[in-house]
């Protein structure tokens, strides 16, 4: 009998000691094993009692300021940041949320949510959720109680039914301001709802690219650079050839004393005026485009569907406008030379 009693005591002791090691799939209690509020101090059984940035805890639909008696729809999300960033991590989650008894929580019947164990004004998951998302409603108190503080403890687990080193948890805290603490005229954005979260930013938002992705981006950047440099060389060469041809003509005319043909004054004046006006207009347009901060796209974004690829032609068109102005100015110079040329016999007939 003594052996049986001792064996029963040992078995009972082991059973009691193993209770904290069993996963609370129906939601955590109000206090952890250290006697502290779980929502404020976290879980003491998962991940050896240490918080982890691998657990991303997020709430959307949080108002900046509450109105008395107003109800607010919120969405709780708890997830492994590695899973969110496309990796192979935990997919199940749970939570415990408290507002220190201020306001009232409610939820749809199809949500796996229950009143928290030991805290009738707090809420927790009732079953481990496969996607870690819960929809809740929080109704503000009917009296102004000042700013209201919330705490949300969430854990992302691997689903093996027991706490372990691969289960991550984290704590999110936020505050909703009291009524009339923010004036509606201050900023419309401050009165809208917001999303608050805590977790590993780098793991969640900075996804490491694969070698194939990096190579594809390198090839795309190379093609754009070749295209841009090719256009630059083409138009630069064309401009250089055009200007070179004009300079060559001027040199040859002076060498062989072969200037432009005679142009009568009654024709030279209107021609010079028109070319001068066109040169001045092109120059002003070029200056305006060069000083403007608004790029010139083709096709214009206003006439194409959103997402359609457009080309920035600002530099190209500005350069063309300067070149056109210079060519018209050169035309004025040629008109003056033609008007000063001595008429020949054929010009007098």
C-alpha positions as CSV (number, residue, x, y, z in Angstrom):
1,X,0.0,0.0,0.0
2,X,2.8,2.4,0.8
3,X,4.3,1.9,-2.7
4,X,0.9,2.5,-4.3
5,X,0.4,5.7,-2.3
6,X,3.9,7.0,-3.1
7,X,3.4,6.2,-6.8
8,X,0.0,8.1,-6.8
9,X,1.6,11.1,-5.1
10,X,4.5,11.2,-7.7
11,X,1.9,10.9,-10.5
12,X,-0.2,13.7,-9.1
13,X,2.8,15.9,-8.6
14,X,3.9,15.4,-12.2
15,X,0.4,16.1,-13.4
16,X,0.3,19.4,-11.5
17,X,3.7,20.4,-12.8
18,X,2.8,19.6,-16.4
19,X,-0.3,21.9,-16.4
20,X,1.5,25.1,-17.2
21,X,3.3,23.3,-20.1
22,X,0.0,22.5,-21.8
23,X,-1.1,24.9,-24.5
24,X,-4.2,26.9,-23.5
25,X,-6.0,26.4,-26.8
26,X,-9.2,27.9,-25.3
27,X,-7.6,31.1,-24.3
28,X,-5.2,32.2,-21.6
29,X,-6.2,33.2,-18.1
30,X,-6.3,36.7,-16.7
31,X,-3.0,36.1,-14.8
32,X,0.1,34.3,-16.0
33,X,2.0,31.8,-13.9
34,X,3.9,34.7,-12.3
35,X,0.7,36.3,-11.0
36,X,0.8,39.2,-13.4
37,X,-2.0,40.3,-15.8
38,X,-1.3,38.3,-19.0
39,X,-2.5,41.1,-21.3
40,X,0.0,43.6,-19.8
41,X,3.0,41.4,-18.9
42,X,2.6,38.6,-21.5
43,X,2.7,34.8,-21.4
44,X,5.0,33.0,-19.2
45,X,4.7,29.6,-20.8
46,X,5.3,30.2,-24.6
47,X,8.9,30.8,-25.8
48,X,10.3,30.3,-22.3
49,X,8.3,33.4,-21.1
50,X,10.1,35.8,-23.4
51,X,8.4,38.2,-25.8
52,X,9.5,38.0,-29.5
53,X,9.3,40.4,-32.4
54,X,8.5,37.4,-34.6
55,X,5.0,37.8,-33.3
56,X,3.2,40.6,-35.1
57,X,0.2,42.0,-33.2
58,X,-2.0,44.4,-35.1
59,X,-5.4,46.1,-34.6
60,X,-7.2,48.1,-37.4
61,X,-10.1,50.4,-37.0
62,X,-8.8,52.1,-33.8
63,X,-10.2,55.6,-33.4
64,X,-7.9,58.4,-32.4
65,X,-10.7,59.8,-30.1
66,X,-13.9,58.1,-28.9
67,X,-17.4,59.5,-28.8
68,X,-19.6,58.7,-25.9
69,X,-21.6,55.5,-26.4
70,X,-20.2,55.1,-30.0
71,X,-19.4,51.6,-31.3
72,X,-16.2,50.9,-33.3
73,X,-15.5,47.9,-35.5
74,X,-12.0,46.6,-35.0
75,X,-10.0,43.8,-36.5
76,X,-7.3,41.9,-34.5
77,X,-4.6,40.1,-36.4
78,X,-1.8,38.0,-34.8
79,X,0.7,36.3,-37.0
80,X,4.3,35.2,-37.4
81,X,6.2,37.9,-39.3
82,X,8.1,35.3,-41.2
83,X,4.8,33.9,-42.6
84,X,3.5,37.4,-43.4
85,X,6.7,38.1,-45.4
86,X,6.3,35.0,-47.5
87,X,8.4,32.5,-45.4
88,X,7.5,29.2,-43.7
89,X,6.4,30.1,-40.2
90,X,3.6,29.7,-37.7
91,X,0.1,30.0,-39.1
92,X,-2.2,29.8,-36.0
93,X,-2.7,32.4,-33.3
94,X,-4.5,33.5,-30.2
95,X,-5.0,36.7,-28.1
96,X,-6.1,38.3,-24.9
97,X,-7.4,41.9,-24.9
98,X,-8.3,44.3,-22.1
99,X,-9.3,47.9,-21.7
100,X,-9.2,47.8,-17.9
101,X,-12.9,47.3,-17.8
102,X,-13.7,50.6,-19.6
103,X,-16.2,50.2,-22.4
104,X,-17.7,47.0,-23.6
105,X,-16.5,44.3,-26.1
106,X,-18.9,42.3,-28.3
107,X,-18.3,40.0,-31.3
108,X,-20.3,38.0,-33.9
109,X,-21.4,34.5,-33.0
110,X,-19.2,33.0,-35.7
111,X,-16.0,34.4,-34.1
112,X,-13.9,32.1,-31.9
113,X,-14.0,34.6,-29.0
114,X,-15.1,34.3,-25.4
115,X,-15.0,36.2,-22.1
116,X,-11.5,35.9,-20.7
117,X,-11.0,33.4,-17.9
118,X,-11.0,35.3,-14.6
119,X,-11.7,38.7,-16.2
120,X,-15.4,39.1,-17.3
121,X,-14.7,42.5,-19.0
122,X,-11.8,41.2,-21.1
123,X,-11.9,39.0,-24.2
124,X,-9.7,36.2,-25.5
125,X,-9.8,33.5,-28.3
126,X,-11.9,30.5,-27.5
127,X,-10.2,28.3,-30.1
128,X,-6.8,28.7,-31.8
129,X,-7.6,30.5,-35.0
130,X,-6.1,29.2,-38.3
131,X,-5.6,32.7,-39.8
132,X,-5.1,34.7,-36.6
133,X,-7.8,37.2,-37.5
134,X,-10.8,38.2,-35.3
135,X,-13.5,40.8,-35.8
136,X,-14.7,42.6,-32.6
137,X,-16.8,45.6,-31.6
138,X,-15.8,48.0,-28.8
139,X,-18.5,50.3,-27.5
140,X,-17.2,53.4,-25.7
141,X,-18.6,54.3,-22.2
142,X,-21.5,56.6,-21.9
143,X,-19.5,58.9,-19.6
144,X,-16.2,60.6,-20.2
145,X,-13.6,58.6,-18.4
146,X,-10.6,60.3,-19.9
147,X,-8.1,58.5,-22.2
148,X,-8.7,54.8,-22.4
149,X,-5.7,52.4,-22.5
150,X,-5.8,49.0,-24.2
151,X,-3.5,46.1,-24.0
152,X,-3.4,43.2,-26.4
153,X,-1.3,40.1,-25.9
154,X,-1.1,37.9,-29.0
155,X,0.8,34.6,-29.7
156,X,1.6,32.9,-32.9
157,X,1.9,29.2,-32.4
158,X,3.0,26.2,-34.5
159,X,-0.2,24.2,-33.6
160,X,1.4,21.2,-31.9
161,X,-0.9,21.7,-28.9
162,X,1.9,22.5,-26.4
163,X,4.0,25.6,-25.6
164,X,7.5,25.6,-26.9
165,X,10.4,27.5,-28.2
166,X,8.7,27.9,-31.6
167,X,5.7,29.7,-30.2
168,X,6.1,33.5,-30.3
169,X,4.2,36.1,-28.4
170,X,4.2,39.9,-28.2
171,X,2.3,42.7,-26.5
172,X,0.6,45.8,-28.1
173,X,-0.6,48.7,-26.1
174,X,-2.4,51.8,-27.4
175,X,-4.6,54.7,-26.2
176,X,-7.8,56.2,-27.4
177,X,-8.2,59.9,-26.5
178,X,-11.1,61.3,-24.5
179,X,-14.0,63.1,-26.3
180,X,-13.4,66.8,-27.4
181,X,-9.6,66.5,-26.8
182,X,-9.1,66.9,-30.6
183,X,-11.0,69.6,-32.4
184,X,-12.6,68.6,-35.8
185,X,-10.9,71.7,-37.3
186,X,-7.4,70.5,-36.4
187,X,-7.0,67.9,-39.1
188,X,-9.5,65.6,-40.7
189,X,-6.9,62.8,-40.7
190,X,-6.6,62.8,-36.9
191,X,-10.3,62.0,-36.5
192,X,-10.1,58.9,-38.7
193,X,-9.5,55.4,-37.5
194,X,-5.9,54.0,-37.6
195,X,-3.9,50.8,-37.5
196,X,-1.6,50.1,-34.7
197,X,0.9,47.2,-34.6
198,X,4.0,45.8,-33.0
199,X,6.5,43.3,-34.4
200,X,9.6,42.8,-36.4
201,X,9.6,45.5,-39.1
202,X,12.5,44.1,-41.1
203,X,11.1,40.6,-41.2
204,X,7.6,41.9,-42.1
205,X,8.4,44.6,-44.6
206,X,12.0,44.0,-45.8
207,X,11.7,40.7,-47.7
208,X,15.0,39.4,-48.9
209,X,15.0,39.0,-52.7
210,X,16.1,35.9,-54.5
211,X,19.0,35.7,-56.9
212,X,16.5,35.4,-59.8
213,X,14.7,38.5,-58.7
214,X,17.9,40.5,-58.3
215,X,19.1,39.3,-61.8
216,X,15.8,40.3,-63.4
217,X,16.0,43.7,-61.8
218,X,19.6,44.1,-62.9
219,X,18.6,43.2,-66.5
220,X,15.7,45.6,-66.5
221,X,17.9,48.4,-65.2
222,X,20.5,47.6,-67.8
223,X,18.0,47.7,-70.6
224,X,16.7,51.1,-69.4
225,X,20.2,52.4,-69.2
226,X,21.1,51.2,-72.7
227,X,17.9,52.7,-74.1
228,X,18.5,56.0,-72.3
229,X,22.1,56.2,-73.4
230,X,21.3,55.2,-76.9
231,X,18.7,58.0,-77.2
232,X,21.2,60.4,-75.7
233,X,24.0,59.5,-78.2
234,X,21.6,59.5,-81.1
235,X,20.1,62.9,-80.6
236,X,23.5,64.4,-79.5
237,X,25.1,63.0,-82.7
238,X,22.2,64.4,-84.8
239,X,22.5,67.8,-83.3
240,X,26.3,67.8,-83.7
241,X,25.9,66.9,-87.4
242,X,23.4,69.6,-88.0
243,X,25.4,72.3,-86.3
244,X,28.6,71.1,-88.0
245,X,26.9,71.3,-91.4
246,X,25.8,74.9,-90.7
247,X,29.3,75.9,-89.5
248,X,30.8,74.2,-92.6
249,X,28.6,76.1,-94.9
250,X,29.6,79.4,-93.2
251,X,33.3,78.6,-93.6
252,X,32.9,77.6,-97.3
253,X,30.9,80.7,-98.1
254,X,33.5,82.9,-96.6
255,X,36.3,81.0,-98.3
256,X,34.8,81.2,-101.8
257,X,33.0,84.5,-101.3
258,X,29.7,82.7,-102.0
259,X,27.1,84.1,-99.6
260,X,23.3,83.8,-99.7
261,X,21.3,85.0,-102.7
262,X,20.0,88.6,-102.7
263,X,16.7,89.2,-100.9
264,X,14.7,92.3,-101.4
265,X,13.9,94.5,-98.4
266,X,10.2,94.2,-98.8
267,X,10.6,90.4,-98.4
268,X,13.4,90.5,-95.9
269,X,11.6,92.5,-93.2
270,X,8.6,90.2,-92.8
271,X,10.8,87.1,-93.0
272,X,13.1,88.4,-90.3
273,X,10.2,89.4,-88.1
274,X,8.5,86.0,-88.3
275,X,11.7,84.1,-87.7
276,X,12.6,86.4,-84.7
277,X,9.2,85.9,-83.1
278,X,9.4,82.1,-83.6
279,X,12.9,82.2,-82.0
280,X,11.8,84.2,-79.0
281,X,8.7,82.0,-78.6
282,X,10.7,78.8,-78.7
283,X,13.2,80.2,-76.2
284,X,10.5,81.3,-73.7
285,X,8.9,77.8,-74.0
286,X,12.2,76.1,-73.4
287,X,12.9,78.3,-70.3
288,X,9.4,77.6,-68.9
289,X,9.8,73.8,-69.4
290,X,13.3,73.8,-67.9
291,X,12.2,75.7,-64.8
292,X,9.0,73.8,-64.2
293,X,8.8,71.1,-61.6
294,X,5.9,69.3,-63.5
295,X,7.3,66.6,-65.9
296,X,5.9,66.3,-69.4
297,X,4.7,62.7,-70.0
298,X,3.6,61.0,-73.1
299,X,0.9,59.8,-73.4
300,X,-0.5,62.3,-70.8
301,X,-1.6,60.4,-67.7
302,X,-5.0,62.2,-67.8
303,X,-6.0,60.4,-71.0
304,X,-4.8,56.9,-70.3
305,X,-5.8,54.3,-67.7
306,X,-4.1,54.2,-64.4
307,X,-1.1,52.0,-64.4
308,X,-0.3,52.6,-68.1
309,X,3.4,53.1,-68.7
310,X,4.2,56.7,-69.8
311,X,7.5,58.3,-70.9
312,X,9.0,61.4,-69.4
313,X,9.9,63.7,-72.3
314,X,10.7,66.8,-70.3
315,X,14.5,66.9,-71.1
316,X,14.0,65.9,-74.7
317,X,11.4,68.5,-75.5
318,X,13.3,71.2,-73.6
319,X,16.4,70.5,-75.6
320,X,14.3,70.5,-78.9
321,X,12.8,73.9,-77.9
322,X,16.3,75.4,-77.3
323,X,17.6,74.0,-80.6
324,X,14.6,75.3,-82.5
325,X,15.1,78.8,-81.0
326,X,18.7,78.7,-82.0
327,X,17.8,77.7,-85.6
328,X,15.2,80.4,-86.0
329,X,17.8,82.9,-84.6
330,X,20.2,81.6,-87.2
331,X,17.5,82.1,-89.8
332,X,17.3,85.8,-88.8
333,X,21.0,86.1,-89.3
334,X,20.8,84.5,-92.8
335,X,17.9,86.9,-93.7
336,X,20.1,89.9,-92.7
337,X,23.0,88.5,-94.8
338,X,20.7,88.0,-97.8
339,X,19.2,91.5,-97.5
340,X,22.8,93.0,-97.5
341,X,23.9,91.0,-100.6
342,X,24.4,93.1,-103.7
343,X,21.8,92.3,-106.3
344,X,22.8,90.7,-109.6
345,X,21.4,91.4,-113.1
346,X,18.9,88.7,-112.8
347,X,17.7,90.1,-109.5
348,X,17.1,93.6,-111.1
349,X,15.1,92.2,-114.0
